[in-house]
């Protein structure tokens, strides 16, 4: 149980850092693509994305095409729920 709480604490800290960078106007050139963080924050089994998921999707918007082409993460982008999450979070997919 303590280990789970520590992991959640680290995830919350990571989300806060990403959101702060996004709010500070971080450019696409400085965006760090982190699909694992998106995978952790965006549970596609839920009906709607949580705020942390939308924040990460927006912060990593320039990475979405890269994720869609990666066999490890493509299933999260190239499916109905993944596309619905992107639309709900107002994240466009240029690819």
N, CA, C and O atoms as a MOPAC input file, in Angstrom:
PM7 MOZYME 1SCF
protein

 N      0.82700 1    -1.19000 1     0.00000 1
 C      0.00000 1     0.00000 1     0.00000 1
 C      0.87200 1     1.25600 1     0.00000 1
 O      0.59000 1     2.21300 1    -0.72100 1
 N      1.93200 1     1.24900 1     0.81000 1
 C      2.81900 1     2.41200 1     0.86700 1
 C      3.51200 1     2.63100 1    -0.46500 1
 O      3.73800 1     3.77000 1    -0.87400 1
 N      3.85200 1     1.53400 1    -1.14700 1
 C      4.50800 1     1.62900 1    -2.45100 1
 C      3.56900 1     2.27000 1    -3.46900 1
 O      3.99700 1     3.08600 1    -4.28600 1
 N      2.27600 1     1.89600 1    -3.41900 1
 C      1.29700 1     2.46800 1    -4.33900 1
 C      1.14500 1     3.96700 1    -4.08800 1
 O      1.05300 1     4.75500 1    -5.03000 1
 N      1.11900 1     4.35200 1    -2.82400 1
 C      0.98900 1     5.77200 1    -2.48800 1
 C      2.20800 1     6.54000 1    -2.97600 1
 O      2.07800 1     7.67700 1    -3.43000 1
 N      3.40700 1     5.92900 1    -2.89000 1
 C      4.62100 1     6.58800 1    -3.35200 1
 C      4.56600 1     6.76600 1    -4.86300 1
 O      4.94300 1     7.82100 1    -5.37300 1
 N      4.10100 1     5.74600 1    -5.59000 1
 C      3.99500 1     5.85500 1    -7.03900 1
 C      3.00800 1     6.94100 1    -7.43000 1
 O      3.27200 1     7.71000 1    -8.35500 1
 N      1.86300 1     7.01700 1    -6.73200 1
 C      0.88300 1     8.06300 1    -7.01500 1
 C      1.46700 1     9.43600 1    -6.73000 1
 O      1.21800 1    10.38900 1    -7.46800 1
 N      2.24300 1     9.53600 1    -5.66000 1
 C      2.87700 1    10.80700 1    -5.32200 1
 C      3.85400 1    11.24900 1    -6.39700 1
 O      3.91400 1    12.42900 1    -6.74200 1
 N      4.62300 1    10.29800 1    -6.93000 1
 C      5.56400 1    10.61900 1    -8.00000 1
 C      4.83100 1    11.01500 1    -9.25900 1
 O      5.25700 1    11.92700 1    -9.96800 1
 N      3.71500 1    10.33000 1    -9.55000 1
 C      2.92300 1    10.66100 1   -10.73600 1
 C      2.33900 1    12.06300 1   -10.61000 1
 O      2.35800 1    12.83400 1   -11.56900 1
 N      1.82600 1    12.38900 1    -9.44500 1
 C      1.27300 1    13.72500 1    -9.22400 1
 C      2.36200 1    14.77500 1    -9.40800 1
 O      2.12300 1    15.81800 1   -10.01700 1
 N      3.54700 1    14.50800 1    -8.89000 1
 C      4.65700 1    15.45600 1    -9.05000 1
 C      5.03300 1    15.61200 1   -10.51700 1
 O      5.28900 1    16.72400 1   -10.98000 1
 N      5.06700 1    14.50300 1   -11.24900 1
 C      5.37900 1    14.55600 1   -12.67800 1
 C      4.32600 1    15.35400 1   -13.43200 1
 O      4.65800 1    16.17700 1   -14.28500 1
 N      3.06900 1    15.11400 1   -13.12100 1
 C      1.98300 1    15.84400 1   -13.77800 1
 C      2.10400 1    17.33000 1   -13.49900 1
 O      1.92800 1    18.14500 1   -14.40600 1
 N      2.40100 1    17.69500 1   -12.26500 1
 C      2.53600 1    19.10900 1   -11.91400 1
 C      3.68000 1    19.75700 1   -12.68500 1
 O      3.53900 1    20.88500 1   -13.16000 1
 N      4.79700 1    19.07300 1   -12.81700 1
 C      5.93800 1    19.62100 1   -13.56100 1
 C      5.55600 1    19.82700 1   -15.01200 1
 O      5.84500 1    20.87600 1   -15.58800 1
 N      4.90500 1    18.83300 1   -15.61000 1
 C      4.50100 1    18.94700 1   -17.01400 1
 C      3.51200 1    20.08400 1   -17.19000 1
 O      3.62000 1    20.85600 1   -18.14200 1
 N      2.55200 1    20.19600 1   -16.28900 1
 C      1.56900 1    21.27500 1   -16.39400 1
 C      2.21600 1    22.64300 1   -16.22100 1
 O      1.84700 1    23.59700 1   -16.90600 1
 N      3.16700 1    22.74300 1   -15.32300 1
 C      3.86900 1    24.01100 1   -15.14600 1
 C      4.66800 1    24.38000 1   -16.39200 1
 O      4.70300 1    25.54400 1   -16.79000 1
 N      5.30200 1    23.39800 1   -16.99700 1
 C      6.03900 1    23.66400 1   -18.23400 1
 C      5.09300 1    24.10100 1   -19.34600 1
 O      5.38800 1    25.03200 1   -20.09600 1
 N      3.96200 1    23.42500 1   -19.44400 1
 C      2.99300 1    23.77600 1   -20.48300 1
 C      2.44500 1    25.18000 1   -20.24900 1
 O      2.28500 1    25.95000 1   -21.19700 1
 N      2.16300 1    25.51200 1   -19.01400 1
 C      1.64000 1    26.84600 1   -18.70400 1
 C      2.68300 1    27.92200 1   -18.93400 1
 O      2.34100 1    29.07000 1   -19.21900 1
 N      3.94500 1    27.56400 1   -18.81500 1
 C      5.02700 1    28.52700 1   -19.00300 1
 C      5.36100 1    28.75200 1   -20.46000 1
 O      6.27900 1    29.50800 1   -20.77500 1
 N      4.63000 1    28.10800 1   -21.35400 1
 C      4.85700 1    28.32500 1   -22.77900 1
 C      6.00600 1    27.51400 1   -23.33000 1
 O      6.70000 1    27.97500 1   -24.23700 1
 N      6.22700 1    26.32900 1   -22.81400 1
 C      7.29600 1    25.47700 1   -23.35100 1
 C      7.02300 1    25.19200 1   -24.80900 1
 O      5.90200 1    24.84100 1   -25.17700 1
 N      8.01300 1    25.33500 1   -25.62300 1
 C      7.83400 1    25.12800 1   -27.05700 1
 C      7.91400 1    23.65500 1   -27.39200 1
 O      8.35400 1    22.84400 1   -26.57700 1
 N      7.48300 1    23.30900 1   -28.60400 1
 C      7.52700 1    21.92100 1   -29.06200 1
 C      8.95800 1    21.40800 1   -29.07200 1
 O      9.18800 1    20.21400 1   -28.88100 1
 N      9.91900 1    22.28900 1   -29.29200 1
 C     11.31500 1    21.87600 1   -29.34900 1
 C     11.81000 1    21.39500 1   -27.98800 1
 O     12.72000 1    20.56900 1   -27.92300 1
 N     11.22100 1    21.90300 1   -26.89400 1
 C     11.65400 1    21.50100 1   -25.56800 1
 C     10.74700 1    20.45100 1   -24.95300 1
 O     10.97700 1    20.03700 1   -23.81700 1
 N      9.72200 1    20.01000 1   -25.66900 1
 C      8.80900 1    19.00500 1   -25.16300 1
 C      9.51900 1    17.66400 1   -25.05700 1
 O     10.17600 1    17.21900 1   -25.99800 1
 N      9.37900 1    17.03400 1   -23.91300 1
 C      9.91100 1    15.69500 1   -23.72000 1
 C      8.76400 1    14.72100 1   -23.92100 1
 O      7.78200 1    14.75100 1   -23.17900 1
 N      8.88200 1    13.86900 1   -24.90800 1
 C      7.83900 1    12.88800 1   -25.18700 1
 C      7.95200 1    11.76600 1   -24.16600 1
 O      8.98500 1    11.10400 1   -24.06800 1
 N      6.88500 1    11.56000 1   -23.41000 1
 C      6.88000 1    10.55100 1   -22.36200 1
 C      5.56900 1     9.77500 1   -22.42800 1
 O      4.61200 1    10.09000 1   -21.72100 1
 N      5.53800 1     8.76800 1   -23.27600 1
 C      4.32800 1     7.97100 1   -23.45800 1
 C      3.95900 1     7.20900 1   -22.19500 1
 O      2.77700 1     6.97900 1   -21.93800 1
 N      4.93900 1     6.81700 1   -21.41000 1
 C      4.65700 1     6.07600 1   -20.18000 1
 C      3.84700 1     6.92800 1   -19.19800 1
 O      2.96800 1     6.41100 1   -18.50900 1
 N      4.13800 1     8.22200 1   -19.13400 1
 C      3.37700 1     9.11100 1   -18.25300 1
 C      1.94000 1     9.23100 1   -18.73700 1
 O      1.00800 1     9.25600 1   -17.93400 1
 N      1.76200 1     9.30600 1   -20.06000 1
 C      0.40400 1     9.35500 1   -20.61800 1
 C     -0.34300 1     8.06000 1   -20.33000 1
 O     -1.51800 1     8.07600 1   -19.96400 1
 N      0.34100 1     6.95900 1   -20.49700 1
 C     -0.27500 1     5.65300 1   -20.24600 1
 C     -0.74700 1     5.56200 1   -18.79500 1
 O     -1.81900 1     5.02200 1   -18.52000 1
 N      0.04700 1     6.08400 1   -17.88000 1
 C     -0.31000 1     6.04800 1   -16.46100 1
 C     -1.46500 1     6.98900 1   -16.13800 1
 O     -2.31000 1     6.65800 1   -15.30600 1
 N     -1.51800 1     8.13900 1   -16.76900 1
 C     -2.53800 1     9.14000 1   -16.44600 1
 C     -3.83700 1     8.96300 1   -17.21700 1
 O     -4.89500 1     9.38100 1   -16.74700 1
 N     -3.77000 1     8.35400 1   -18.38700 1
 C     -4.94000 1     8.24000 1   -19.25600 1
 C     -5.43700 1     6.79600 1   -19.30100 1
 O     -4.94900 1     5.98800 1   -20.09200 1
 N     -6.39800 1     6.48200 1   -18.46100 1
 C     -6.98500 1     5.14900 1   -18.43300 1
 C     -8.10100 1     5.10500 1   -19.46900 1
 O     -9.17700 1     5.66300 1   -19.25100 1
 N     -7.85000 1     4.44700 1   -20.58800 1
 C     -8.81000 1     4.41900 1   -21.68200 1
 C    -10.05500 1     3.60700 1   -21.36700 1
 O    -11.00400 1     3.60500 1   -22.15100 1
 N    -10.06700 1     2.92000 1   -20.24000 1
 C    -11.27500 1     2.18400 1   -19.84500 1
 C    -12.31000 1     3.11200 1   -19.21300 1
 O    -13.47700 1     2.74700 1   -19.07000 1
 N    -11.87400 1     4.31600 1   -18.83500 1
 C    -12.80800 1     5.29300 1   -18.27600 1
 C    -13.60100 1     5.93200 1   -19.40400 1
 O    -13.17400 1     5.92000 1   -20.55800 1
 N    -14.74000 1     6.48200 1   -19.07000 1
 C    -15.56900 1     7.13500 1   -20.08200 1
 C    -14.96500 1     8.46400 1   -20.52900 1
 O    -15.02400 1     8.81700 1   -21.70700 1
 N    -14.39800 1     9.18100 1   -19.59800 1
 C    -13.84400 1    10.50700 1   -19.89400 1
 C    -12.44400 1    10.62500 1   -19.29600 1
 O    -12.14800 1    10.01600 1   -18.26800 1
 N    -11.59800 1    11.39900 1   -19.93600 1
 C    -10.24800 1    11.60200 1   -19.37800 1
 C    -10.29000 1    12.49400 1   -18.14700 1
 O    -11.12600 1    13.39300 1   -18.05000 1
 N     -9.40000 1    12.24700 1   -17.22700 1
 C     -9.27100 1    13.10300 1   -16.04400 1
 C     -8.41400 1    14.31500 1   -16.41800 1
 O     -7.76100 1    14.32200 1   -17.46200 1
 N     -8.42100 1    15.32100 1   -15.57300 1
 C     -7.69600 1    16.56500 1   -15.84700 1
 C     -6.20400 1    16.31700 1   -16.07400 1
 O     -5.60200 1    16.93600 1   -16.95200 1
 N     -5.60600 1    15.42000 1   -15.29500 1
 C     -4.17900 1    15.13800 1   -15.45300 1
 C     -3.88600 1    14.56400 1   -16.82700 1
 O     -2.85800 1    14.87500 1   -17.42800 1
 N     -4.78600 1    13.72700 1   -17.32500 1
 C     -4.62500 1    13.14600 1   -18.65800 1
 C     -4.66100 1    14.24800 1   -19.71300 1
 O     -3.79200 1    14.30600 1   -20.58300 1
 N     -5.65200 1    15.11100 1   -19.63800 1
 C     -5.75600 1    16.19700 1   -20.62000 1
 C     -4.53500 1    17.11000 1   -20.56000 1
 O     -4.03500 1    17.54600 1   -21.59700 1
 N     -4.05800 1    17.39800 1   -19.36600 1
 C     -2.87600 1    18.25200 1   -19.23600 1
 C     -1.65700 1    17.63800 1   -19.91200 1
 O     -0.90300 1    18.33200 1   -20.59500 1
 N     -1.46700 1    16.33800 1   -19.72100 1
 C     -0.33500 1    15.66200 1   -20.34900 1
 C     -0.50800 1    15.57200 1   -21.85700 1
 O      0.45500 1    15.74700 1   -22.60300 1
 N     -1.73200 1    15.30000 1   -22.31600 1
 C     -1.97300 1    15.24400 1   -23.76200 1
 C     -1.66600 1    16.59300 1   -24.40900 1
 O     -1.04500 1    16.65000 1   -25.47000 1
 N     -2.09600 1    17.66700 1   -23.77400 1
 C     -1.82300 1    19.00000 1   -24.32600 1
 C     -0.33000 1    19.30500 1   -24.31100 1
 O      0.21200 1    19.85500 1   -25.27000 1
 N      0.32700 1    18.94500 1   -23.21600 1
 C      1.75700 1    19.22900 1   -23.09000 1
 C      2.57900 1    18.42700 1   -24.09500 1
 O      3.64400 1    18.86900 1   -24.52600 1
 N      2.08100 1    17.24800 1   -24.46800 1
 C      2.81900 1    16.38300 1   -25.38100 1
 C      2.14300 1    16.28900 1   -26.76400 1
 O      2.35700 1    15.32300 1   -27.49700 1
 N      1.34300 1    17.27600 1   -27.10400 1
 C      0.62000 1    17.26500 1   -28.37000 1
 C      1.55300 1    17.07000 1   -29.56300 1
 O      1.19800 1    16.37900 1   -30.51800 1
 N      2.72500 1    17.66200 1   -29.51700 1
 C      3.66400 1    17.52300 1   -30.63100 1
 C      4.23700 1    16.10500 1   -30.73400 1
 O      4.89400 1    15.77600 1   -31.72100 1
 N      3.99500 1    15.27300 1   -29.73200 1
 C      4.50900 1    13.89800 1   -29.71800 1
 C      3.47900 1    12.87700 1   -30.19500 1
 O      3.83400 1    11.72300 1   -30.43400 1
 N      2.22000 1    13.26900 1   -30.33600 1
 C      1.14300 1    12.32600 1   -30.61000 1
 C      1.40600 1    11.51400 1   -31.87600 1
 O      1.19700 1    10.30100 1   -31.87000 1
 N      1.85200 1    12.13800 1   -32.94700 1
 C      2.12700 1    11.39900 1   -34.18600 1
 C      3.23900 1    10.37300 1   -33.97700 1
 O      3.17300 1     9.26000 1   -34.49900 1
 N      4.24300 1    10.74900 1   -33.22100 1
 C      5.34100 1     9.82100 1   -32.90600 1
 C      4.79400 1     8.60800 1   -32.15300 1
 O      5.16500 1     7.47300 1   -32.45100 1
 N      3.91600 1     8.84600 1   -31.18100 1
 C      3.31700 1     7.74900 1   -30.43000 1
 C      2.45500 1     6.87100 1   -31.33100 1
 O      2.45600 1     5.64800 1   -31.19500 1
 N      1.71900 1     7.49300 1   -32.25200 1
 C      0.82800 1     6.74400 1   -33.14100 1
 C      1.59600 1     5.80000 1   -34.05600 1
 O      1.05200 1     4.79100 1   -34.50300 1
 N      2.84700 1     6.11600 1   -34.33600 1
 C      3.67900 1     5.28200 1   -35.21400 1
 C      4.48100 1     4.23300 1   -34.44500 1
 O      5.03300 1     3.31300 1   -35.04900 1
 N      4.54900 1     4.35900 1   -33.13800 1
 C      5.31300 1     3.43000 1   -32.30400 1
 C      4.43100 1     2.22100 1   -31.96800 1
 O      3.37600 1     2.38900 1   -31.35700 1
 N      4.84200 1     1.00700 1   -32.35600 1
 C      4.01800 1    -0.17900 1   -32.10000 1
 C      3.65400 1    -0.38000 1   -30.62800 1
 O      2.61800 1    -0.97000 1   -30.32100 1
 N      4.48900 1     0.09900 1   -29.73400 1
 C      4.21700 1    -0.05300 1   -28.30800 1
 C      3.05300 1     0.81600 1   -27.85500 1
 O      2.27500 1     0.40500 1   -26.99300 1
 N      2.92200 1     2.01400 1   -28.42400 1
 C      1.91900 1     2.95900 1   -27.95200 1
 C      0.82000 1     3.26500 1   -28.95700 1
 O     -0.13600 1     3.96100 1   -28.61500 1
 N      0.92100 1     2.77800 1   -30.16300 1
 C     -0.06500 1     3.08700 1   -31.20400 1
 C     -1.47600 1     2.71500 1   -30.79000 1
 O     -2.43000 1     3.40700 1   -31.14400 1
 N     -1.61800 1     1.63300 1   -30.04600 1
 C     -2.96400 1     1.18800 1   -29.65700 1
 C     -3.68500 1     2.21800 1   -28.78600 1
 O     -4.91500 1     2.24200 1   -28.74500 1
 N     -2.93200 1     3.06100 1   -28.09700 1
 C     -3.55200 1     4.08800 1   -27.26500 1
 C     -4.03500 1     5.28700 1   -28.08400 1
 O     -4.96800 1     5.98200 1   -27.68300 1
 N     -3.40500 1     5.52100 1   -29.21400 1
 C     -3.75400 1     6.66300 1   -30.05000 1
 C     -4.73300 1     6.25400 1   -31.14400 1
 O     -5.68300 1     6.98000 1   -31.43700 1
 N     -4.50200 1     5.10200 1   -31.74200 1
 C     -5.26200 1     4.67100 1   -32.91300 1
 C     -6.46800 1     3.80800 1   -32.56800 1
 O     -6.72400 1     2.81300 1   -33.24600 1
 N     -7.19500 1     4.16000 1   -31.55100 1
 C     -8.43400 1     3.44900 1   -31.25200 1
 C     -9.51500 1     4.46300 1   -30.90700 1
 O     -9.23500 1     5.63800 1   -30.67200 1
 N    -10.74000 1     3.99100 1   -30.88000 1
 C    -11.87600 1     4.90100 1   -30.67300 1
 C    -11.77000 1     5.67700 1   -29.36600 1
 O    -11.97300 1     6.89100 1   -29.36300 1
 N    -11.45900 1     5.01100 1   -28.25500 1
 C    -11.36100 1     5.71500 1   -26.97400 1
 C    -10.19800 1     6.69300 1   -26.95700 1
 O    -10.32400 1     7.79400 1   -26.42000 1
 N     -9.07600 1     6.30700 1   -27.53300 1
 C     -7.94100 1     7.22400 1   -27.59100 1
 C     -8.27800 1     8.48200 1   -28.36900 1
 O     -7.95400 1     9.59000 1   -27.93900 1
 N     -8.92600 1     8.31500 1   -29.50900 1
 C     -9.32900 1     9.48400 1   -30.31100 1
 C    -10.37300 1    10.32400 1   -29.58400 1
 O    -10.37000 1    11.55100 1   -29.68300 1
 N    -11.27100 1     9.65400 1   -28.84800 1
 C    -12.28500 1    10.39000 1   -28.08600 1
 C    -11.62900 1    11.20400 1   -26.97800 1
 O    -12.01900 1    12.34500 1   -26.73000 1
 N    -10.62700 1    10.61800 1   -26.30700 1
 C     -9.90800 1    11.35400 1   -25.26500 1
 C     -9.22000 1    12.57600 1   -25.86200 1
 O     -9.27600 1    13.66400 1   -25.29000 1
 N     -8.57700 1    12.40100 1   -27.00400 1
 C     -7.90600 1    13.53200 1   -27.66100 1
 C     -8.90900 1    14.62800 1   -27.98800 1
 O     -8.64100 1    15.80800 1   -27.75900 1
 N    -10.06600 1    14.24300 1   -28.52500 1
 C    -11.09300 1    15.22900 1   -28.87100 1
 C    -11.64300 1    15.91300 1   -27.62400 1
 O    -11.82100 1    17.13100 1   -27.61900 1
 N    -11.91100 1    15.15300 1   -26.57600 1
 C    -12.43000 1    15.71300 1   -25.32600 1
 C    -11.44800 1    16.71100 1   -24.71700 1
 O    -11.85100 1    17.72400 1   -24.14500 1
 N    -10.15800 1    16.41400 1   -24.84800 1
 C     -9.11600 1    17.29300 1   -24.28700 1
 C     -8.74300 1    18.40300 1   -25.26600 1
 O     -7.84900 1    19.20200 1   -24.98600 1
 N     -9.41900 1    18.45900 1   -26.40400 1
 C     -9.19000 1    19.47500 1   -27.43700 1
 C     -7.73400 1    19.44800 1   -27.94200 1
 O     -7.07500 1    20.47900 1   -28.07000 1
 N     -7.26900 1    18.22700 1   -28.22100 1
 C     -5.91900 1    18.01900 1   -28.74700 1
 C     -6.06800 1    17.53500 1   -30.18200 1
 O     -6.66600 1    16.48800 1   -30.42800 1
 N     -5.52800 1    18.29400 1   -31.12900 1
 C     -5.63100 1    17.90300 1   -32.52300 1
 C     -4.48300 1    16.94700 1   -32.88200 1
 O     -3.39200 1    17.00200 1   -32.31300 1
 N     -4.77300 1    16.08800 1   -33.83100 1
 C     -3.79000 1    15.10700 1   -34.28900 1
 C     -3.50300 1    15.39900 1   -35.75600 1
 O     -4.32800 1    15.08800 1   -36.61500 1
 N     -2.35600 1    15.98600 1   -36.05900 1
 C     -2.05700 1    16.38800 1   -37.42900 1
 C     -1.67600 1    15.23100 1   -38.35900 1
 O     -1.56800 1    15.43400 1   -39.56800 1
 N     -1.47200 1    14.04300 1   -37.83100 1
 C     -1.03700 1    12.93100 1   -38.68400 1
 C     -2.20200 1    12.01300 1   -39.03900 1
 O     -2.01500 1    11.02600 1   -39.75000 1

